[in-house]
Amino acid sequence: MLSFKGFAAKDLCDPHLAPSRRTFLRVGGCGMLGLSLPQLMQLQNASAGEVLGGGPGWGKAKSIIMVYLQGGPSHLDLWDPKENVPDNVKSQFSPISTKIPGIKFTENLPQLSQLNDRFTMIRSMSYTPNGLFNHTAAIYQMMTGYTTDKVSPSGQLEPPSPKDFPNFGSNIVKMQPVDEPMLPFVMLPRPLQESNVVGKGGTAGFLGKSYDPYTLYPDGDDLDMSKMNRIKIDDLKLRPEVFSVRLKRRAQLRNLLNAQMPEINKAVESFELDEYYDRALSLIVSGRAREAFDLASEPDDLRDKYGRNTFGQSCLLARRLVDAGTRVVEVIWPKVANSDNHSWDHHSGLSKRMKEQSAPMLDAGLSTLIEDLDDRGMLEDTLVVAVGEFGRSPQRGVSTSGNNNSDDGRDHWPYCYTAVMAGAGTKRGYVHGKSDKTASAPLENPVHPAELLATIYHSFGIHPETIVYNHLNQPRELVKAQALTALLS
């Protein structure tokens, strides 16, 4: 049985009628003003039709590529190096100039340093953690905008639950369904994961499984290119014995049967299964999604430029998916936290692992993605966000999370780190916020992860405080934050 995620089986709320938190609270307080029930209902109807939003960057994004650098990259060793600081704070990598005067990166990002006039940097990402400084709690917050409970003493959490808040991508594709026969939301090349907690913050949660991402998790290691060549897209293929004409004929037969069985047809319509079926059918017959996965059709020199590794080819695939009509693509860094090799979780061996493994992959893949989108004119309406769940501690060899750290390692640090945004009305060559002398805390304009998500929603023309309803039919905001319009133009 085929299952296609991203198409509704049950509508929890009409996004076009869902009021924002501001409207919701205003209407909810009308009883204290002595309004009658008819007057209250009239005001509710008027408020439901109210359009909130507007301003810089409003509604400019048609798609988003989230490059999620899971593990917590060290901002001091990439985007925000500090000079004239103690040796155990100073990066072991040399600072280099960038296209923006006065802004320096480390030698680890030579390509991005010559491209930062095309994107915005937020050097003041910051929050106080809820519970321990563990990856999973921070991932959940970054992906949903909400903090989670049930953080155990070991730092682990319960697995994904239907009660969870939805991943931001699930909210977007619910409120703005794709109008092409294309996968609406794709996550690759692996799930969000820390140790044995897999997928927390990466599902549609209380929106229902129909808004879960379509997942592409092929086997293989970070540098095993056969991994990307073995992506399984069987769900998107017609069996050889089933031609598209036969499949369409079956759909017509189903419609005929429905017409002869009003009661059954009524039941089908009540669950919106007709729309679900038709979209899934169109997806298979069109072949649009299947063609998007054909990386071999890209020029070899472009594939080389992205990087012949899982991360680089995932970035290229993300561009192809967006070009084909996918609304949301999340590229998850291809190594889990607390792992060796190419992970950003550099508790030890930072100088070697950053220089030889993580940074070259990031520099080539992200810079080429931004440049490629820009050169094709796709950056006009494609939002690119690159961020991790936190940064790394200013002092090397110091424990902030209970982990052991060598003299050549940095621990988790949520109080200050860096994010990158590009496209869809985001300012070019702009640096927002500033860290203090040791990159320990924001010196100005701190930005909470919820504000970053609010800015993403705003870019899609979705008010961040739009009300949705959870598994108990209780009203909840998409995110309790306002968009950072200072980042947008």
C-alpha positions as CSV (number, residue, x, y, z in Angstrom):
1,M,0.0,0.0,0.0
2,L,1.4,3.4,-1.0
3,S,1.4,6.2,1.5
4,F,2.1,9.7,0.5
5,K,2.8,12.2,3.3
6,G,1.8,15.9,3.1
7,F,-1.8,15.5,2.0
8,A,-4.5,16.0,4.5
9,A,-6.8,13.2,5.7
10,K,-8.4,15.5,8.3
11,D,-8.4,19.3,8.5
12,L,-7.6,20.5,12.0
13,C,-8.2,24.2,11.2
14,D,-8.7,26.3,8.1
15,P,-5.4,28.3,7.8
16,H,-7.3,31.0,5.9
17,L,-9.7,31.5,8.8
18,A,-7.3,30.8,11.7
19,P,-6.9,34.0,13.7
20,S,-3.6,35.1,15.2
21,R,-2.9,35.0,18.9
22,R,-3.5,38.7,19.0
23,T,-7.0,38.4,17.4
24,F,-7.7,35.3,19.5
25,L,-7.0,37.1,22.8
26,R,-8.9,40.2,21.7
27,V,-12.0,38.2,20.8
28,G,-11.7,36.0,23.9
29,G,-11.9,39.1,26.1
30,C,-15.0,40.5,24.6
31,G,-17.2,38.9,27.3
32,M,-15.8,41.3,29.8
33,L,-17.0,44.2,27.7
34,G,-20.6,43.2,28.0
35,L,-21.1,42.1,24.4
36,S,-24.1,39.9,23.6
37,L,-23.6,36.5,22.0
38,P,-24.7,37.6,18.5
39,Q,-22.3,40.6,18.8
40,L,-19.5,38.3,19.9
41,M,-20.1,35.9,17.0
42,Q,-20.2,38.8,14.5
43,L,-16.9,40.1,15.9
44,Q,-15.4,36.6,15.7
45,N,-16.3,36.3,12.0
46,A,-14.9,39.7,11.3
47,S,-11.6,38.8,13.1
48,A,-11.4,35.5,11.4
49,G,-11.3,37.3,8.0
50,E,-8.7,39.8,9.2
51,V,-5.4,39.7,7.4
52,L,-2.5,40.2,9.7
53,G,1.1,40.6,8.6
54,G,2.8,42.6,5.9
55,G,6.0,44.6,6.1
56,P,9.5,43.8,4.8
57,G,9.9,40.3,3.3
58,W,6.2,39.4,3.9
59,G,5.2,36.5,1.6
60,K,8.3,36.5,-0.6
61,A,9.2,32.8,0.1
62,K,7.7,30.1,-2.0
63,S,10.1,27.4,-0.7
64,I,12.7,26.9,2.0
65,I,15.9,24.8,2.3
66,M,16.8,24.3,5.9
67,V,20.5,23.3,6.2
68,Y,20.5,21.9,9.7
69,L,24.0,21.6,11.1
70,Q,23.1,19.2,13.9
71,G,25.7,18.7,16.6
72,G,26.4,22.4,17.3
73,P,29.1,24.0,15.1
74,S,31.7,26.1,16.9
75,H,31.0,29.7,15.9
76,L,34.4,30.8,17.1
77,D,36.1,28.4,14.7
78,L,33.9,29.3,11.7
79,W,31.9,32.5,11.5
80,D,32.9,34.6,14.5
81,P,36.6,34.3,15.4
82,K,37.9,36.5,18.2
83,E,41.4,38.1,18.6
84,N,43.2,39.4,21.6
85,V,41.6,36.8,23.9
86,P,43.1,34.1,26.1
87,D,44.7,31.1,24.3
88,N,42.0,28.7,25.5
89,V,39.4,30.9,23.9
90,K,41.1,31.9,20.7
91,S,40.5,29.7,17.6
92,Q,43.4,27.7,16.5
93,F,42.5,28.7,12.9
94,S,43.6,32.0,11.4
95,P,41.0,34.7,10.7
96,I,40.5,35.7,7.0
97,S,38.8,38.7,5.4
98,T,35.4,38.4,3.8
99,K,33.5,40.4,1.2
100,I,32.1,42.6,4.0
101,P,34.7,45.0,5.3
102,G,35.5,44.4,9.0
103,I,33.8,41.0,9.1
104,K,36.1,38.0,9.4
105,F,35.7,34.2,9.2
106,T,38.3,31.6,9.9
107,E,40.4,30.0,7.2
108,N,38.0,27.1,7.3
109,L,35.4,28.9,5.2
110,P,37.3,30.4,2.2
111,Q,34.4,30.0,-0.3
112,L,31.7,31.3,2.0
113,S,34.0,34.3,3.0
114,Q,33.8,35.4,-0.7
115,L,30.0,35.0,-0.8
116,N,28.8,36.6,2.4
117,D,27.7,39.7,0.5
118,R,24.8,37.6,-0.7
119,F,23.4,36.5,2.7
120,T,22.6,37.6,6.2
121,M,24.4,36.5,9.3
122,I,22.9,36.4,12.7
123,R,25.8,36.5,15.2
124,S,23.6,36.7,18.2
125,M,21.5,33.6,18.3
126,S,20.9,32.9,22.0
127,Y,18.7,31.2,24.6
128,T,18.8,29.8,28.1
129,P,18.3,26.0,27.9
130,N,15.4,24.2,29.4
131,G,17.0,21.6,31.6
132,L,20.3,20.1,30.4
133,F,22.3,21.4,27.4
134,N,21.4,18.3,25.4
135,H,21.0,18.0,21.7
136,T,17.5,16.6,21.5
137,A,15.9,19.3,23.7
138,A,17.6,22.0,21.6
139,I,16.7,20.3,18.3
140,Y,13.0,20.2,19.4
141,Q,13.1,23.9,20.2
142,M,14.7,24.9,17.0
143,M,12.4,22.8,14.8
144,T,9.1,23.5,16.6
145,G,9.6,26.8,18.4
146,Y,8.6,25.1,21.7
147,T,10.6,23.7,24.6
148,T,9.8,20.2,25.6
149,D,9.3,18.6,29.0
150,K,10.4,15.1,30.2
151,V,14.1,15.9,30.0
152,S,15.7,13.1,32.0
153,P,18.8,13.4,34.1
154,S,20.8,11.7,31.3
155,G,19.7,14.4,28.9
156,Q,17.6,12.0,26.8
157,L,13.9,12.5,25.9
158,E,10.9,10.4,25.0
159,P,10.6,9.4,21.4
160,P,8.4,11.3,18.9
161,S,4.8,11.4,19.9
162,P,1.5,12.4,18.2
163,K,1.2,15.0,21.0
164,D,4.4,16.8,19.9
165,F,4.3,20.3,18.4
166,P,4.8,20.1,14.6
167,N,8.0,20.6,12.8
168,F,7.9,24.1,11.1
169,G,7.9,22.4,7.7
170,S,4.7,20.5,8.5
171,N,3.0,23.7,9.5
172,I,4.1,25.4,6.3
173,V,2.8,22.7,3.9
174,K,-0.5,22.5,5.8
175,M,-1.0,26.2,5.5
176,Q,0.4,26.5,2.0
177,P,-0.2,23.2,0.1
178,V,1.9,22.6,-3.0
179,D,0.0,23.3,-6.3
180,E,2.2,21.0,-8.3
181,P,2.2,17.1,-8.4
182,M,5.3,17.2,-6.2
183,L,6.4,16.0,-2.7
184,P,5.6,18.9,-0.4
185,F,8.1,18.3,2.4
186,V,11.3,16.2,2.1
187,M,13.9,15.4,4.8
188,L,17.3,14.0,3.9
189,P,19.7,12.2,4.2
190,R,18.9,11.0,7.7
191,P,16.6,11.7,10.6
192,L,17.2,14.1,13.5
193,Q,18.8,11.9,16.1
194,E,20.8,11.9,19.3
195,S,21.8,8.5,20.5
196,N,18.7,6.3,20.6
197,V,16.2,9.2,20.3
198,V,15.3,9.4,16.7
199,G,13.1,11.9,14.9
200,K,12.2,14.1,17.9
201,G,11.1,17.5,16.4
202,G,11.1,16.1,12.9
203,T,7.4,15.0,12.6
204,A,4.1,16.7,12.1
205,G,3.1,15.8,15.7
206,F,-0.5,16.7,16.4
207,L,-1.2,17.8,12.8
208,G,-1.2,14.1,11.9
209,K,1.0,11.8,9.9
210,S,-0.3,13.1,6.6
211,Y,1.9,16.2,7.1
212,D,5.1,14.3,8.0
213,P,8.0,14.8,5.7
214,Y,8.8,12.3,2.9
215,T,12.0,10.9,4.2
216,L,15.1,9.8,2.3
217,Y,17.4,7.8,4.5
218,P,19.7,5.7,2.4
219,D,22.4,3.6,4.1
220,G,26.1,4.5,3.9
221,D,28.7,6.7,5.4
222,D,29.3,10.4,4.8
223,L,31.8,10.0,2.1
224,D,30.2,6.9,0.5
225,M,28.8,8.4,-2.7
226,S,27.0,5.2,-3.6
227,K,24.7,6.2,-0.7
228,M,23.3,9.0,-2.7
229,N,23.1,6.8,-5.8
230,R,20.9,4.3,-3.9
231,I,18.1,6.6,-2.9
232,K,15.0,4.6,-2.9
233,I,12.1,6.2,-4.7
234,D,10.0,3.1,-5.3
235,D,6.9,4.9,-3.8
236,L,7.1,7.3,-6.8
237,K,7.3,4.6,-9.5
238,L,4.6,2.9,-11.5
239,R,5.1,-0.9,-11.6
240,P,6.0,-2.0,-15.1
241,E,2.7,-3.7,-15.6
242,V,0.7,-0.7,-14.6
243,F,0.6,2.0,-17.2
244,S,-0.5,5.5,-16.4
245,V,-3.5,5.1,-18.7
246,R,-4.7,2.1,-16.7
247,L,-4.1,3.9,-13.5
248,K,-6.2,6.8,-14.6
249,R,-8.9,4.5,-15.8
250,R,-9.0,2.9,-12.3
251,A,-9.4,6.4,-10.9
252,Q,-12.4,7.0,-13.2
253,L,-13.9,3.7,-12.2
254,R,-13.6,4.7,-8.5
255,N,-15.4,8.0,-9.3
256,L,-18.2,6.1,-11.0
257,L,-18.6,3.8,-8.1
258,N,-18.7,6.8,-5.7
259,A,-21.4,8.4,-7.8
260,Q,-23.5,5.3,-7.5
261,M,-23.0,5.1,-3.7
262,P,-23.9,8.4,-2.2
263,E,-23.5,7.4,1.4
264,I,-20.0,6.0,0.9
265,N,-19.1,9.0,-1.2
266,K,-20.2,11.3,1.5
267,A,-18.0,9.4,4.0
268,V,-15.1,9.7,1.6
269,E,-15.6,13.4,1.2
270,S,-15.8,13.9,5.0
271,F,-12.3,12.7,5.3
272,E,-11.0,14.4,2.2
273,L,-9.8,11.1,0.8
274,D,-10.7,12.1,-2.7
275,E,-8.2,15.0,-2.7
276,Y,-5.6,12.7,-1.0
277,Y,-6.1,10.0,-3.6
278,D,-6.0,12.4,-6.5
279,R,-2.8,14.1,-5.4
280,A,-1.0,10.9,-4.8
281,L,-2.2,9.6,-8.2
282,S,-0.9,12.8,-9.9
283,L,2.4,12.5,-8.1
284,I,3.0,9.0,-9.4
285,V,1.7,9.6,-13.0
286,S,3.6,12.9,-13.5
287,G,7.0,11.5,-12.7
288,R,8.0,15.0,-11.6
289,A,9.4,13.9,-8.2
290,R,11.1,10.9,-9.7
291,E,13.0,13.0,-12.2
292,A,14.0,15.4,-9.5
293,F,16.1,12.7,-7.8
294,D,18.1,12.0,-10.9
295,L,21.4,13.6,-9.8
296,A,23.2,12.0,-12.7
297,S,21.5,14.5,-15.0
298,E,23.6,17.3,-13.5
299,P,26.9,18.3,-15.0
300,D,29.9,16.6,-13.4
301,D,31.7,19.9,-12.7
302,L,28.7,21.2,-10.8
303,R,28.4,18.0,-8.7
304,D,32.1,18.3,-8.0
305,K,31.6,21.9,-6.9
306,Y,28.9,20.9,-4.4
307,G,31.2,18.2,-3.1
308,R,31.2,14.5,-3.9
309,N,30.0,13.6,-0.4
310,T,26.6,13.1,1.2
311,F,26.2,16.6,2.4
312,G,27.2,18.3,-0.9
313,Q,25.0,16.0,-3.0
314,S,22.1,16.5,-0.5
315,C,22.4,20.3,-1.1
316,L,22.3,19.7,-4.8
317,L,19.3,17.4,-4.5
318,A,17.6,20.1,-2.3
319,R,17.9,22.6,-5.2
320,R,16.5,20.1,-7.7
321,L,13.5,19.3,-5.4
322,V,12.7,23.0,-4.9
323,D,13.0,23.6,-8.6
324,A,10.5,20.8,-9.2
325,G,8.0,22.3,-6.8
326,T,8.8,21.0,-3.3
327,R,7.8,23.5,-0.6
328,V,10.2,22.5,2.2
329,V,13.5,20.6,2.2
330,E,15.4,19.9,5.3
331,V,19.0,18.8,4.8
332,I,20.1,17.3,8.1
333,W,23.9,17.2,8.6
334,P,24.8,13.6,7.7
335,K,26.4,12.6,11.0
336,V,24.5,12.2,14.3
337,A,25.6,14.0,17.4
338,N,27.9,12.2,19.7
339,S,29.6,10.4,16.8
340,D,33.0,10.5,15.3
341,N,34.1,11.4,11.8
342,H,32.1,14.3,10.4
343,S,30.0,15.3,13.3
344,W,29.9,18.9,14.6
345,D,29.9,17.6,18.2
346,H,33.6,18.5,18.7
347,H,34.2,17.6,22.4
348,S,37.7,16.5,21.4
349,G,40.0,16.6,18.4
350,L,38.4,19.9,17.1
351,S,41.4,21.2,15.3
352,K,41.8,18.1,13.1
353,R,38.2,17.2,12.7
354,M,37.0,20.7,11.8
355,K,39.8,21.4,9.4
356,E,39.8,18.0,7.6
357,Q,36.2,16.8,7.8
358,S,33.3,19.1,8.8
359,A,34.3,22.6,7.6
360,P,35.4,21.7,4.0
361,M,32.0,19.9,3.4
362,L,30.1,22.9,4.8
363,D,32.1,25.5,2.9
364,A,31.7,23.8,-0.5
365,G,28.1,22.6,-0.1
366,L,26.5,25.7,1.4
367,S,28.4,28.2,-0.7
368,T,27.6,26.4,-4.0
369,L,23.9,26.0,-3.0
370,I,23.5,29.8,-2.4
371,E,25.5,30.7,-5.5
372,D,23.7,28.1,-7.7
373,L,20.2,29.3,-6.5
374,D,21.2,32.9,-7.0
375,D,22.6,32.4,-10.5
376,R,19.4,30.6,-11.6
377,G,17.2,33.4,-10.2
378,M,15.8,30.9,-7.6
379,L,17.1,32.9,-4.6
380,E,14.3,35.4,-5.2
381,D,11.7,33.2,-3.7
382,T,13.7,30.4,-2.1
383,L,14.7,30.9,1.6
384,V,17.9,29.2,2.7
385,V,18.6,28.9,6.5
386,A,21.8,27.3,7.9
387,V,21.9,26.8,11.7
388,G,22.6,24.3,14.4
389,E,20.9,23.7,17.8
390,F,23.6,25.7,19.6
391,G,27.3,26.8,19.4
392,R,30.3,25.6,21.3
393,S,31.8,26.9,24.6
394,P,34.2,29.9,24.4
395,Q,36.7,28.1,26.5
396,R,38.2,24.8,25.3
397,G,38.5,21.9,27.7
398,V,35.7,23.2,30.0
399,S,32.6,21.1,30.7
400,T,29.3,22.9,30.4
401,S,27.0,20.0,29.8
402,G,28.5,17.2,31.9
403,N,30.4,15.8,28.9
404,N,34.2,15.3,29.0
405,N,36.1,17.7,26.8
406,S,39.8,17.6,25.9
407,D,42.0,20.6,25.7
408,D,41.3,20.5,21.9
409,G,37.5,20.4,22.3
410,R,34.6,22.7,23.0
411,D,31.3,21.8,24.9
412,H,27.7,22.8,24.2
413,W,26.9,26.5,24.3
414,P,23.4,27.8,23.7
415,Y,24.1,31.4,25.0
416,C,25.6,32.6,21.7
417,Y,26.1,31.2,18.2
418,T,25.6,32.1,14.6
419,A,23.0,31.4,11.9
420,V,22.9,32.2,8.2
421,M,19.9,33.2,6.1
422,A,19.7,33.9,2.3
423,G,17.1,34.6,-0.3
424,A,13.4,35.4,-0.4
425,G,13.7,39.0,0.7
426,T,16.6,38.4,3.2
427,K,19.1,41.3,3.2
428,R,22.3,40.7,1.3
429,G,25.6,41.4,3.0
430,Y,24.0,42.1,6.3
431,V,25.2,41.2,9.8
432,H,22.6,41.2,12.6
433,G,23.7,41.3,16.2
434,K,27.1,41.1,17.7
435,S,28.7,38.8,20.2
436,D,30.9,40.0,23.1
437,K,34.7,39.9,23.3
438,T,34.8,36.1,23.8
439,A,31.6,35.2,21.8
440,S,30.1,34.1,25.1
441,A,26.9,36.2,24.9
442,P,25.2,38.7,22.5
443,L,26.5,42.2,22.9
444,E,23.5,43.5,21.0
445,N,20.3,42.3,19.4
446,P,19.9,38.7,20.8
447,V,17.8,36.4,18.7
448,H,15.9,33.4,20.1
449,P,15.3,30.3,17.9
450,A,11.6,31.0,18.1
451,E,12.2,34.4,16.5
452,L,14.1,32.7,13.7
453,L,11.1,30.4,13.1
454,A,8.7,33.4,13.3
455,T,10.8,35.1,10.5
456,I,10.5,32.0,8.4
457,Y,6.7,31.9,8.7
458,H,6.6,35.7,8.0
459,S,8.6,35.1,4.8
460,F,5.9,32.7,3.6
461,G,3.2,35.2,4.4
462,I,2.0,33.2,7.5
463,H,1.5,35.2,10.6
464,P,3.8,33.5,13.3
465,E,1.1,33.6,15.9
466,T,-1.6,32.0,13.8
467,I,-3.7,29.6,15.9
468,V,-3.7,25.9,15.3
469,Y,-5.3,23.2,17.4
470,N,-3.5,20.4,19.1
471,H,-4.5,16.8,19.7
472,L,-6.9,17.9,22.5
473,N,-8.4,20.6,20.2
474,Q,-6.7,23.3,22.3
475,P,-5.6,26.5,20.5
476,R,-1.9,27.0,20.2
477,E,0.2,29.6,18.3
478,L,2.5,28.4,15.5
479,V,5.2,30.1,17.5
480,K,5.2,32.6,20.4
481,A,7.5,35.2,18.8
482,Q,7.5,38.0,16.3
483,A,9.4,38.1,13.0
484,L,12.7,39.9,12.8
485,T,11.9,42.2,9.9
486,A,15.2,43.9,10.4
487,L,16.7,40.9,8.5
488,L,14.3,41.5,5.6
489,S,13.8,43.9,2.8
